[in-house]
Amino acid sequence: MSNVSYLSTGRRKNSIARVRVSDGSGKILINDKTPDEYFGGLERHKKTVLKPLGVWSGVKSYDFYVNVIGGGISGQAGAVSHSLARAVLNLNEASKEALRKEGLLTRDSRMVERKKPGRPKARKRFQFSKR
């Protein structure tokens, strides 16, 4: 590997993504697969993942190796996007304003609400009968 290496972490729902950045040619691997292979035909998830890399033109000289675990496909896409945005910020401080403006540095803290006892789901209630 090369001498430049950064680590960054991103989270979304129950997913955690860790990114290792090194000198290279602009390659992105998510769990040893390309974004097209990993997210299949879901174009919106690929767009979500690649959005932070469109902010800075110097991305082509680095390789991004992403390890993502937990959650579903949407949460994983958000976690990868968050971690890539943090990695780009480590590489280029000048891109902070553009990343912030796009909302890519903000941790989306929304989580699934827990199921309450005595109810069928988190908020749903059984049918009420007056008589």
Beta strands, then each sheet from edge to edge (+ up, - down):
strand 1: 5-12
strand 2: 15-23
strand 3: 28-30
strand 4: 62-69
sheet 1: 1+ 2- 4+ 3+
end
